[in-house]
Amino acid sequence: MPSPEKHVGILLLKSPEWSVFQSVVHLSVALLEEKARLTLFIMDDAVLGLYPRQHGKPLSYPLYPVVEKGGSILVCQSTAETRGMTADRLPEGVRFDTQVRLGRLADDVDVFLPFV
């Protein structure tokens, strides 16, 4: 596991029904439990992981464990909006960003893991 001072960046494109999506959630939680700093950048169908699984339970979205453990989630605005995710629907602690920021993130972090 990376040491606590390590910043890990993860890019995720797959939607929640893919096993790699769940693997990234578990990996992210494990890294956060080891005190790594984590930034998860989601785009394409991975943004579907921000929609609640159960109606009326806003914290039931698949990516919630990452936020709950203190991870940062950045969402590609252009690919999110085409899937119906608007700024007013983003869960607390999640924010829109750009693919330019993704490029900077990949350069700034100690470890960058793309799951495409």
C-alpha positions as CSV (number, residue, x, y, z in Angstrom):
1,M,0.0,0.0,0.0
2,P,1.2,3.5,-0.7
3,S,2.4,5.4,2.4
4,P,0.1,8.1,3.9
5,E,1.9,10.9,2.1
6,K,1.2,9.4,-1.3
7,H,-1.5,10.9,-3.5
8,V,-3.2,8.3,-5.7
9,G,-5.2,9.3,-8.8
10,I,-7.7,6.9,-10.4
11,L,-9.5,7.3,-13.7
12,L,-12.7,5.2,-14.0
13,L,-14.8,5.0,-17.2
14,K,-16.8,1.8,-16.7
15,S,-20.4,1.7,-15.3
16,P,-21.4,0.1,-12.1
17,E,-22.5,-3.2,-13.6
18,W,-18.9,-4.0,-14.7
19,S,-16.8,-5.9,-12.2
20,V,-13.9,-3.4,-12.6
21,F,-16.2,-0.7,-11.2
22,Q,-16.6,-2.6,-7.9
23,S,-12.9,-3.4,-7.9
24,V,-12.1,0.3,-8.1
25,V,-14.5,1.1,-5.3
26,H,-12.9,-1.6,-3.1
27,L,-9.4,-0.5,-4.1
28,S,-10.2,3.2,-3.3
29,V,-11.6,2.3,0.1
30,A,-8.6,0.2,0.9
31,L,-6.2,3.0,-0.1
32,L,-8.1,5.5,2.0
33,E,-8.0,3.1,5.0
34,E,-4.3,3.0,4.6
35,K,-4.3,6.9,4.8
36,A,-3.4,7.5,1.2
37,R,-4.9,10.7,-0.4
38,L,-7.2,9.6,-3.2
39,T,-8.7,11.5,-6.1
40,L,-11.1,9.5,-8.3
41,F,-11.9,11.1,-11.7
42,I,-14.9,9.5,-13.3
43,M,-16.2,10.0,-16.8
44,D,-18.3,8.3,-19.5
45,D,-20.5,5.6,-18.0
46,A,-18.8,5.6,-14.6
47,V,-20.9,8.7,-13.8
48,L,-23.9,6.3,-13.4
49,G,-22.2,5.4,-10.1
50,L,-23.5,8.7,-8.7
51,Y,-27.2,7.7,-9.1
52,P,-28.8,6.3,-6.0
53,R,-29.7,2.5,-6.2
54,Q,-32.7,3.0,-4.0
55,H,-35.3,5.7,-4.5
56,G,-35.4,8.1,-1.6
57,K,-32.0,7.0,-0.3
58,P,-29.6,9.5,-1.7
59,L,-26.5,7.9,0.0
60,S,-27.2,4.5,-1.8
61,Y,-25.2,5.5,-4.9
62,P,-22.4,3.0,-5.7
63,L,-19.5,5.5,-5.3
64,Y,-20.7,6.6,-1.8
65,P,-18.1,4.4,0.1
66,V,-15.3,6.4,-1.5
67,V,-16.8,9.7,-0.3
68,E,-17.6,8.3,3.1
69,K,-14.0,7.3,3.6
70,G,-12.7,10.8,2.6
71,G,-11.9,10.3,-1.0
72,S,-12.3,13.1,-3.6
73,I,-14.5,12.4,-6.6
74,L,-14.2,14.6,-9.7
75,V,-16.7,14.2,-12.5
76,C,-16.1,15.0,-16.2
77,Q,-18.8,17.6,-16.7
78,S,-19.2,17.1,-20.5
79,T,-19.7,13.3,-20.3
80,A,-21.9,13.6,-17.1
81,E,-24.4,16.1,-18.6
82,T,-25.0,13.8,-21.6
83,R,-26.0,11.1,-19.1
84,G,-28.4,13.4,-17.2
85,M,-26.1,14.3,-14.3
86,T,-26.3,18.0,-13.7
87,A,-24.6,20.1,-11.0
88,D,-27.8,20.2,-8.8
89,R,-27.9,16.4,-8.8
90,L,-24.3,15.8,-7.7
91,P,-23.9,14.2,-4.3
92,E,-22.3,16.3,-1.6
93,G,-18.6,16.1,-1.8
94,V,-18.5,15.4,-5.5
95,R,-17.8,18.1,-8.1
96,F,-17.6,18.7,-11.8
97,D,-14.2,19.2,-13.4
98,T,-12.7,19.1,-16.9
99,Q,-10.6,16.7,-18.9
100,V,-7.8,19.3,-18.7
101,R,-7.8,18.8,-14.9
102,L,-7.6,15.1,-15.5
103,G,-4.4,15.6,-17.5
104,R,-3.0,17.7,-14.7
105,L,-4.1,15.2,-12.1
106,A,-2.3,12.4,-13.9
107,D,0.9,14.5,-13.8
108,D,0.5,15.7,-10.2
109,V,-0.2,12.5,-8.3
110,D,2.4,10.0,-7.1
111,V,0.5,7.1,-8.6
112,F,-2.0,7.2,-11.4
113,L,-4.2,4.2,-12.2
114,P,-6.4,4.3,-15.3
115,F,-9.4,1.8,-15.4
116,V,-10.8,2.2,-18.9
